[in-house]
């Protein structure tokens, strides 16, 4: 089947090419794993007694934007407005905690807190790689 110039640019590689499939899965897994590891370091930063790195105003803006987006998407998926509001609040809370943990993970490196050993970091990264592949294949399928 002929796809044309744009089709050839967009679909340069076939999905059955194992190198492309493995490369894409590895790339997505590494990115998700890095975010997971940064988030866990962020929780370490927060649980060590440090203050929140974000102001309350920024946290509320993140919550509000994610609440609106999640509520609208859930309302489009179902006709139950109360469930859309409750689901939107749950998603917004999760997104807000995730953003706070990511920023705290960055502050973990900036404040030069005591890092876990290299073995612990590599073990955590390996576990995150496996978990991210499972998450990728079950949800994203990238």
TILO-530433 format. One record per residue: residue in three letters; x, y, z of N, C-alpha, C in turn. Coordinates in Angstrom, 3 decimals, padded with zeros to 6 digits, always signed. Last residue first. Layout:
+-------+----------+----------+----------+----------+----------+----------+----------+----------+----------+
! gumar !     n.c1 !     n.c2 !     n.c3 !    ca.c1 !    ca.c2 !    ca.c3 !     c.c1 !     c.c2 !     c.c3 !
+-------+----------+----------+----------+----------+----------+----------+----------+----------+----------+
!   ALA !        X !        Y !        Z !        X !        Y !        Z !        X !        Y !        Z !
...
+-------+----------+----------+----------+----------+----------+----------+----------+----------+----------+
END
This chain:
+-------+----------+----------+----------+----------+----------+----------+----------+----------+----------+
! gumar !     n.c1 !     n.c2 !     n.c3 !    ca.c1 !    ca.c2 !    ca.c3 !     c.c1 !     c.c2 !     c.c3 !
+-------+----------+----------+----------+----------+----------+----------+----------+----------+----------+
!   UNK ! +003.127 ! +002.027 ! +024.150 ! +003.993 ! +002.766 ! +023.233 ! +005.130 ! +001.891 ! +022.803 !
!   UNK ! +001.061 ! +001.361 ! +025.935 ! +001.316 ! +000.532 ! +024.764 ! +002.119 ! +001.264 ! +023.710 !
!   UNK ! -000.019 ! +002.450 ! +028.312 ! +000.352 ! +003.310 ! +027.182 ! +000.485 ! +002.539 ! +025.882 !
!   UNK ! -000.783 ! +000.111 ! +029.959 ! -001.593 ! +001.322 ! +029.772 ! -001.254 ! +002.070 ! +028.473 !
!   UNK ! +000.827 ! -002.154 ! +029.844 ! -000.547 ! -002.292 ! +030.289 ! -001.398 ! -001.069 ! +029.954 !
!   UNK ! +003.319 ! -001.248 ! +028.949 ! +002.620 ! -002.272 ! +028.161 ! +001.165 ! -002.399 ! +028.569 !
!   UNK ! +003.959 ! +000.669 ! +030.947 ! +003.916 ! +001.018 ! +029.526 ! +003.082 ! +000.023 ! +028.740 !
!   UNK ! +003.997 ! -000.869 ! +033.271 ! +003.033 ! +000.225 ! +033.136 ! +002.849 ! +000.593 ! +031.672 !
!   UNK ! +006.169 ! -002.532 ! +032.592 ! +004.856 ! -003.116 ! +032.871 ! +003.770 ! -002.058 ! +032.724 !
!   UNK ! +008.152 ! -000.601 ! +032.348 ! +007.810 ! -001.427 ! +031.193 ! +006.437 ! -002.063 ! +031.383 !
!   UNK ! +008.195 ! +000.381 ! +034.951 ! +007.758 ! +001.267 ! +033.868 ! +007.437 ! +000.485 ! +032.603 !
!   UNK ! +009.177 ! -001.817 ! +036.384 ! +007.826 ! -001.318 ! +036.651 ! +007.323 ! -000.437 ! +035.517 !
!   UNK ! +011.760 ! -001.953 ! +035.278 ! +010.837 ! -003.081 ! +035.140 ! +009.399 ! -002.620 ! +035.348 !
!   UNK ! +012.741 ! +000.572 ! +036.044 ! +012.708 ! +000.169 ! +034.635 ! +011.721 ! -000.963 ! +034.416 !
!   UNK ! +012.577 ! +000.426 ! +038.833 ! +011.737 ! +001.390 ! +038.120 ! +011.656 ! +001.055 ! +036.637 !
!   UNK ! +014.581 ! -001.459 ! +039.266 ! +013.199 ! -001.780 ! +039.641 ! +012.228 ! -000.850 ! +038.927 !
!   UNK ! +016.740 ! +000.061 ! +038.353 ! +016.404 ! -001.199 ! +037.685 ! +014.971 ! -001.617 ! +038.005 !
!   UNK ! +016.716 ! +002.157 ! +040.199 ! +016.493 ! +002.451 ! +038.784 ! +016.113 ! +001.187 ! +038.024 !
!   UNK ! +017.297 ! +000.749 ! +042.549 ! +016.029 ! +001.459 ! +042.412 ! +015.704 ! +001.764 ! +040.968 !
!   UNK ! +019.885 ! -000.074 ! +041.870 ! +018.851 ! -001.066 ! +042.144 ! +017.466 ! -000.445 ! +042.008 !
!   UNK ! +021.128 ! +002.424 ! +041.637 ! +021.032 ! +001.546 ! +040.465 ! +019.990 ! +000.455 ! +040.657 !
!   UNK ! +020.857 ! +003.357 ! +044.303 ! +020.270 ! +004.095 ! +043.184 ! +020.109 ! +003.214 ! +041.944 !
!   UNK ! +022.302 ! +001.393 ! +045.682 ! +020.888 ! +001.592 ! +045.988 ! +020.201 ! +002.330 ! +044.845 !
!   UNK ! +024.843 ! +001.747 ! +044.573 ! +024.170 ! +000.460 ! +044.456 ! +022.669 ! +000.600 ! +044.691 !
!   UNK ! +025.449 ! +004.343 ! +045.383 ! +025.253 ! +004.070 ! +043.958 ! +024.542 ! +002.742 ! +043.739 !
!   UNK ! +023.592 ! +005.307 ! +048.376 ! +024.735 ! +004.754 ! +047.658 ! +024.403 ! +004.464 ! +046.204 !
!   UNK ! +021.702 ! +008.382 ! +048.550 ! +021.887 ! +006.958 ! +048.831 ! +023.080 ! +006.455 ! +048.017 !
!   UNK ! +023.058 ! +011.588 ! +049.389 ! +022.532 ! +010.647 ! +048.399 ! +022.665 ! +009.219 ! +048.915 !
!   UNK ! +022.234 ! +014.178 ! +051.344 ! +023.009 ! +012.940 ! +051.365 ! +022.344 ! +011.920 ! +050.444 !
!   UNK ! +021.606 ! +017.007 ! +049.202 ! +021.327 ! +016.165 ! +050.360 ! +022.141 ! +014.882 ! +050.253 !
!   UNK ! +021.901 ! +019.304 ! +047.565 ! +022.996 ! +018.348 ! +047.785 ! +022.793 ! +017.562 ! +049.076 !
!   UNK ! +019.960 ! +020.942 ! +046.710 ! +020.407 ! +021.133 ! +048.094 ! +021.528 ! +020.181 ! +048.479 !
!   UNK ! +019.621 ! +019.829 ! +044.147 ! +020.107 ! +021.205 ! +044.296 ! +020.664 ! +021.438 ! +045.691 !
!   UNK ! +018.563 ! +017.267 ! +044.625 ! +019.875 ! +017.411 ! +043.984 ! +020.460 ! +018.805 ! +044.194 !
!   UNK ! +016.199 ! +018.017 ! +045.874 ! +017.059 ! +017.031 ! +046.521 ! +018.469 ! +017.142 ! +045.956 !
!   UNK ! +014.957 ! +019.559 ! +043.976 ! +015.568 ! +020.243 ! +045.112 ! +016.481 ! +019.314 ! +045.898 !
!   UNK ! +014.017 ! +017.460 ! +042.411 ! +015.007 ! +018.380 ! +041.844 ! +015.716 ! +019.146 ! +042.957 !
!   UNK ! +012.208 ! +016.407 ! +044.241 ! +013.332 ! +015.596 ! +043.784 ! +014.415 ! +016.438 ! +043.151 !
!   UNK ! +010.394 ! +018.501 ! +044.366 ! +011.185 ! +018.185 ! +045.558 ! +012.375 ! +017.308 ! +045.205 !
!   UNK ! +009.288 ! +018.236 ! +041.843 ! +010.038 ! +019.454 ! +042.161 ! +010.909 ! +019.226 ! +043.391 !
!   UNK ! +008.079 ! +015.702 ! +042.225 ! +009.083 ! +015.929 ! +041.174 ! +009.938 ! +017.150 ! +041.472 !
!   UNK ! +006.294 ! +016.210 ! +044.343 ! +007.377 ! +015.246 ! +044.531 ! +008.461 ! +015.418 ! +043.469 !
!   UNK ! +004.573 ! +018.050 ! +043.113 ! +005.324 ! +018.457 ! +044.306 ! +006.509 ! +017.523 ! +044.518 !
!   UNK ! +003.552 ! +016.390 ! +041.095 ! +004.327 ! +017.586 ! +040.734 ! +005.158 ! +018.061 ! +041.925 !
!   UNK ! +002.213 ! +014.451 ! +042.673 ! +003.277 ! +014.060 ! +041.747 ! +004.161 ! +015.250 ! +041.389 !
!   UNK ! +000.296 ! +016.009 ! +043.966 ! +001.318 ! +015.318 ! +044.773 ! +002.498 ! +014.913 ! +043.894 !
!   UNK ! -001.165 ! +016.778 ! +041.663 ! -000.524 ! +017.781 ! +042.513 ! +000.571 ! +017.159 ! +043.375 !
!   UNK ! -002.126 ! +014.337 ! +040.731 ! -001.227 ! +015.127 ! +039.883 ! -000.478 ! +016.152 ! +040.718 !
!   UNK ! -003.789 ! +013.625 ! +042.902 ! -002.664 ! +012.777 ! +042.494 ! -001.650 ! +013.549 ! +041.667 !
!   UNK ! -005.654 ! +015.700 ! +042.873 ! -004.828 ! +015.484 ! +044.052 ! -003.598 ! +014.651 ! +043.705 !
!   UNK ! -006.769 ! +015.275 ! +040.341 ! -006.069 ! +016.533 ! +040.625 ! -005.174 ! +016.396 ! +041.849 !
!   UNK ! -007.989 ! +012.791 ! +040.702 ! -006.905 ! +012.928 ! +039.719 ! -006.091 ! +014.183 ! +040.005 !
!   UNK ! -009.895 ! +013.526 ! +042.638 ! -008.905 ! +012.480 ! +042.924 ! -007.716 ! +012.576 ! +041.974 !
!   UNK ! -011.369 ! +015.464 ! +041.273 ! -010.661 ! +015.835 ! +042.498 ! -009.583 ! +014.805 ! +042.833 !
!   UNK ! -012.402 ! +013.910 ! +039.197 ! -011.527 ! +015.037 ! +038.887 ! -010.731 ! +015.481 ! +040.101 !
!   UNK ! -014.050 ! +012.189 ! +040.649 ! -012.898 ! +011.654 ! +039.929 ! -011.899 ! +012.743 ! +039.583 !
!   UNK ! -015.899 ! +014.089 ! +041.551 ! -015.125 ! +013.295 ! +042.512 ! -013.884 ! +012.703 ! +041.855 !
!   UNK ! -016.896 ! +015.091 ! +039.103 ! -016.271 ! +015.986 ! +040.084 ! -015.405 ! +015.214 ! +041.073 !
!   UNK ! -017.893 ! +012.731 ! +037.966 ! -016.861 ! +013.485 ! +037.264 ! -016.144 ! +014.440 ! +038.218 !
!   UNK ! -019.860 ! +012.039 ! +039.789 ! -018.710 ! +011.142 ! +039.639 ! -017.566 ! +011.858 ! +038.926 !
!   UNK ! -021.588 ! +014.184 ! +039.297 ! -021.001 ! +014.021 ! +040.617 ! -019.770 ! +013.117 ! +040.556 !
!   UNK ! -022.358 ! +013.733 ! +036.619 ! -021.587 ! +014.925 ! +036.963 ! -020.910 ! +014.789 ! +038.327 !
!   UNK ! -022.518 ! +011.244 ! +034.468 ! -022.655 ! +011.431 ! +035.905 ! -021.756 ! +012.576 ! +036.350 !
!   UNK ! -022.082 ! +010.511 ! +031.897 ! -023.073 ! +011.570 ! +032.118 ! -023.292 ! +011.845 ! +033.599 !
!   UNK ! -018.675 ! +010.141 ! +030.750 ! -019.910 ! +009.649 ! +031.356 ! -020.852 ! +010.824 ! +031.577 !
!   UNK ! -016.775 ! +011.479 ! +029.253 ! -016.805 ! +010.021 ! +029.183 ! -018.092 ! +009.449 ! +029.774 !
!   UNK ! -017.099 ! +014.144 ! +029.896 ! -017.331 ! +013.741 ! +028.503 ! -017.482 ! +012.225 ! +028.388 !
!   UNK ! -016.328 ! +014.037 ! +032.557 ! -017.712 ! +014.385 ! +032.252 ! -018.065 ! +014.008 ! +030.813 !
!   UNK ! -013.610 ! +013.484 ! +032.293 ! -014.478 ! +012.471 ! +032.892 ! -015.949 ! +012.757 ! +032.622 !
!   UNK ! -012.780 ! +015.909 ! +031.113 ! -012.588 ! +014.641 ! +030.414 ! -013.489 ! +013.546 ! +030.973 !
!   UNK ! -013.504 ! +017.735 ! +033.146 ! -014.079 ! +017.857 ! +031.803 ! -013.947 ! +016.544 ! +031.039 !
!   UNK ! -011.916 ! +016.787 ! +035.268 ! -013.370 ! +016.815 ! +035.386 ! -014.036 ! +016.904 ! +034.025 !
!   UNK ! -009.302 ! +017.144 ! +034.291 ! -009.789 ! +015.803 ! +034.598 ! -011.312 ! +015.765 ! +034.676 !
!   UNK ! -009.206 ! +019.978 ! +033.970 ! -008.955 ! +019.076 ! +032.841 ! -009.535 ! +017.683 ! +033.101 !
!   UNK ! -009.762 ! +020.877 ! +036.604 ! -010.617 ! +021.263 ! +035.476 ! -010.448 ! +020.288 ! +034.313 !
!   UNK ! -007.634 ! +019.700 ! +038.029 ! -009.028 ! +019.417 ! +038.382 ! -009.956 ! +019.735 ! +037.218 !
!   UNK ! -005.392 ! +020.852 ! +036.854 ! -005.596 ! +019.412 ! +036.688 ! -007.018 ! +019.011 ! +037.061 !
!   UNK ! -005.858 ! +023.524 ! +037.642 ! -005.754 ! +023.169 ! +036.220 ! -005.996 ! +021.684 ! +036.017 !
!   UNK ! -005.896 ! +023.270 ! +040.484 ! -007.052 ! +023.788 ! +039.743 ! -007.011 ! +023.392 ! +038.274 !
!   UNK ! -003.331 ! +022.268 ! +041.112 ! -004.523 ! +021.513 ! +041.466 ! -005.713 ! +021.961 ! +040.623 !
!   UNK ! -001.753 ! +024.374 ! +040.154 ! -001.583 ! +023.029 ! +039.596 ! -002.820 ! +022.188 ! +039.878 !
!   UNK ! -002.715 ! +026.392 ! +041.861 ! -002.879 ! +026.521 ! +040.406 ! -002.736 ! +025.165 ! +039.732 !
!   UNK ! -001.906 ! +025.412 ! +044.363 ! -003.335 ! +025.558 ! +044.069 ! -003.601 ! +025.716 ! +042.576 !
!   UNK ! +000.877 ! +025.558 ! +044.041 ! +000.241 ! +024.261 ! +044.283 ! -001.247 ! +024.329 ! +043.972 !
!   UNK ! +001.195 ! +028.304 ! +043.798 ! +001.537 ! +027.444 ! +042.656 ! +000.885 ! +026.071 ! +042.819 !
!   UNK ! +000.360 ! +029.083 ! +046.389 ! -000.329 ! +029.592 ! +045.206 ! -000.052 ! +028.712 ! +043.981 !
!   UNK ! +002.212 ! +027.937 ! +048.102 ! +000.837 ! +027.449 ! +048.130 ! +000.066 ! +027.902 ! +046.888 !
!   UNK ! +005.350 ! +027.331 ! +046.418 ! +004.444 ! +028.142 ! +047.228 ! +003.034 ! +027.571 ! +047.138 !
!   UNK ! +007.545 ! +024.526 ! +046.714 ! +006.616 ! +025.343 ! +045.935 ! +005.742 ! +026.155 ! +046.875 !
!   UNK ! +008.970 ! +022.959 ! +048.447 ! +009.728 ! +023.846 ! +047.561 ! +008.846 ! +024.769 ! +046.725 !
!   UNK ! +008.153 ! +022.656 ! +051.871 ! +007.713 ! +022.487 ! +050.485 ! +008.478 ! +023.448 ! +049.585 !
!   UNK ! +010.992 ! +021.939 ! +054.008 ! +009.743 ! +022.613 ! +053.677 ! +009.392 ! +022.364 ! +052.210 !
!   UNK ! +012.156 ! +018.784 ! +055.316 ! +012.362 ! +020.025 ! +054.576 ! +011.001 ! +020.639 ! +054.232 !
!   UNK ! +011.899 ! +016.345 ! +056.490 ! +011.562 ! +017.512 ! +057.297 ! +011.786 ! +018.828 ! +056.590 !
!   UNK ! +012.156 ! +014.173 ! +054.966 ! +013.312 ! +014.502 ! +055.806 ! +013.065 ! +015.760 ! +056.631 !
!   UNK ! +010.034 ! +013.970 ! +053.310 ! +009.942 ! +013.261 ! +054.582 ! +011.134 ! +013.530 ! +055.493 !
!   UNK ! +010.965 ! +015.425 ! +051.078 ! +009.842 ! +015.923 ! +051.862 ! +009.766 ! +015.272 ! +053.236 !
!   UNK ! +013.080 ! +013.805 ! +050.194 ! +013.322 ! +015.208 ! +050.539 ! +012.209 ! +015.732 ! +051.443 !
!   UNK ! +011.710 ! +011.456 ! +049.608 ! +012.757 ! +011.431 ! +050.630 ! +013.045 ! +012.847 ! +051.119 !
!   UNK ! +010.137 ! +012.419 ! +047.536 ! +009.489 ! +012.011 ! +048.785 ! +010.507 ! +011.915 ! +049.916 !
!   UNK ! +012.207 ! +012.853 ! +045.694 ! +011.404 ! +013.976 ! +046.170 ! +010.668 ! +013.647 ! +047.456 !
!   UNK ! +012.998 ! +010.285 ! +045.188 ! +013.942 ! +011.177 ! +045.866 ! +013.223 ! +012.412 ! +046.407 !
!   UNK ! +010.677 ! +009.513 ! +043.828 ! +011.008 ! +008.868 ! +045.102 ! +012.044 ! +009.682 ! +045.881 !
!   UNK ! +010.858 ! +011.196 ! +041.579 ! +009.728 ! +011.312 ! +042.495 ! +010.037 ! +010.679 ! +043.844 !
!   UNK ! +013.147 ! +010.182 ! +040.393 ! +013.141 ! +011.573 ! +040.851 ! +011.993 ! +011.809 ! +041.833 !
!   UNK ! +012.181 ! +007.642 ! +039.760 ! +013.298 ! +007.778 ! +040.686 ! +013.377 ! +009.200 ! +041.242 !
!   UNK ! +010.148 ! +008.314 ! +037.920 ! +009.833 ! +007.566 ! +039.136 ! +010.935 ! +007.724 ! +040.178 !
!   UNK ! +011.639 ! +009.582 ! +035.924 ! +010.613 ! +010.335 ! +036.643 ! +010.237 ! +009.640 ! +037.948 !
!   UNK ! +013.206 ! +007.402 ! +035.131 ! +013.864 ! +008.599 ! +035.669 ! +012.863 ! +009.450 ! +036.446 !
!   UNK ! +011.175 ! +005.733 ! +034.155 ! +011.984 ! +005.321 ! +035.308 ! +012.687 ! +006.516 ! +035.945 !
!   UNK ! +010.270 ! +007.151 ! +031.933 ! +009.351 ! +006.920 ! +033.044 ! +010.122 ! +006.539 ! +034.303 !
!   UNK ! +012.662 ! +007.040 ! +030.413 ! +012.073 ! +008.330 ! +030.798 ! +011.144 ! +008.152 ! +031.991 !
!   UNK ! +013.030 ! +004.265 ! +030.114 ! +014.063 ! +005.074 ! +030.766 ! +013.489 ! +006.410 ! +031.231 !
!   UNK ! +010.683 ! +003.542 ! +028.722 ! +010.949 ! +002.998 ! +030.060 ! +011.995 ! +003.814 ! +030.800 !
!   UNK ! +011.029 ! +004.866 ! +026.294 ! +009.899 ! +005.230 ! +027.152 ! +010.142 ! +004.748 ! +028.577 !
!   UNK ! +013.369 ! +003.481 ! +025.409 ! +013.345 ! +004.937 ! +025.579 ! +012.232 ! +005.389 ! +026.509 !
!   UNK ! +012.476 ! +000.816 ! +025.283 ! +013.574 ! +001.183 ! +026.176 ! +013.584 ! +002.683 ! +026.439 !
!   UNK ! +010.476 ! +001.007 ! +023.325 ! +010.133 ! +000.544 ! +024.669 ! +011.217 ! +000.931 ! +025.671 !
!   UNK ! +012.051 ! +001.889 ! +021.149 ! +010.950 ! +002.716 ! +021.647 ! +010.582 ! +002.315 ! +023.071 !
!   UNK ! +013.818 ! -000.305 ! +020.884 ! +014.314 ! +001.050 ! +021.136 ! +013.244 ! +001.957 ! +021.699 !
!   UNK ! +012.026 ! -002.396 ! +020.315 ! +012.859 ! -002.445 ! +021.525 ! +013.373 ! -001.051 ! +021.877 !
!   UNK ! +010.950 ! -001.436 ! +017.880 ! +010.076 ! -001.758 ! +019.007 ! +010.865 ! -001.762 ! +020.311 !
!   UNK ! +013.243 ! -001.205 ! +016.313 ! +012.426 ! -000.020 ! +016.594 ! +011.543 ! -000.268 ! +017.808 !
!   UNK ! +014.101 ! -003.849 ! +016.240 ! +014.998 ! -002.813 ! +016.746 ! +014.209 ! -001.568 ! +017.127 !
!   UNK ! +011.990 ! -005.293 ! +015.021 ! +012.300 ! -005.471 ! +016.446 ! +013.202 ! -004.396 ! +017.024 !
!   UNK ! +009.453 ! -004.174 ! +013.067 ! +010.903 ! -004.128 ! +013.151 ! +011.311 ! -004.213 ! +014.622 !
!   UNK ! +006.755 ! -003.917 ! +013.053 ! +007.273 ! -005.263 ! +013.254 ! +008.796 ! -005.293 ! +013.333 !
!   UNK ! +006.151 ! -001.326 ! +012.455 ! +006.021 ! -001.729 ! +013.855 ! +006.627 ! -003.105 ! +014.103 !
!   UNK ! +008.472 ! +000.168 ! +010.197 ! +007.339 ! -000.708 ! +010.447 ! +007.332 ! -001.108 ! +011.916 !
!   UNK ! +009.330 ! +003.553 ! +009.886 ! +009.681 ! +002.203 ! +010.292 ! +008.409 ! +001.412 ! +010.511 !
!   UNK ! +008.028 ! +005.828 ! +009.011 ! +009.290 ! +005.443 ! +008.399 ! +009.696 ! +004.026 ! +008.712 !
!   UNK ! +005.511 ! +007.233 ! +009.054 ! +005.624 ! +005.809 ! +009.309 ! +006.875 ! +005.270 ! +008.635 !
!   UNK ! +005.925 ! +009.897 ! +008.386 ! +005.338 ! +009.571 ! +009.670 ! +005.542 ! +008.106 ! +010.042 !
!   UNK ! +007.061 ! +009.659 ! +005.832 ! +007.780 ! +010.382 ! +006.882 ! +007.250 ! +009.974 ! +008.247 !
!   UNK ! +005.120 ! +008.253 ! +004.433 ! +006.448 ! +007.663 ! +004.583 ! +007.266 ! +008.361 ! +005.658 !
!   UNK ! +002.989 ! +010.078 ! +004.589 ! +002.851 ! +008.760 ! +005.206 ! +004.198 ! +008.094 ! +005.403 !
!   UNK ! +004.016 ! +012.136 ! +003.036 ! +003.774 ! +012.362 ! +004.463 ! +003.642 ! +011.032 ! +005.188 !
!   UNK ! +004.181 ! +010.815 ! +000.500 ! +005.349 ! +011.404 ! +001.135 ! +005.157 ! +011.585 ! +002.635 !
!   UNK ! +002.277 ! +007.691 ! +000.392 ! +002.613 ! +009.045 ! -000.005 ! +003.786 ! +009.569 ! +000.792 !
!   UNK ! +001.669 ! +005.053 ! +000.797 ! +001.250 ! +006.024 ! +001.803 ! +001.502 ! +007.460 ! +001.384 !
!   UNK ! +000.561 ! +002.209 ! -000.836 ! +001.333 ! +003.435 ! -000.987 ! +000.797 ! +004.473 ! -000.012 !
!   UNK ! +000.840 ! -001.171 ! +000.000 ! +000.000 ! +000.000 ! +000.000 ! +000.890 ! +001.240 ! +000.000 !
+-------+----------+----------+----------+----------+----------+----------+----------+----------+----------+
END
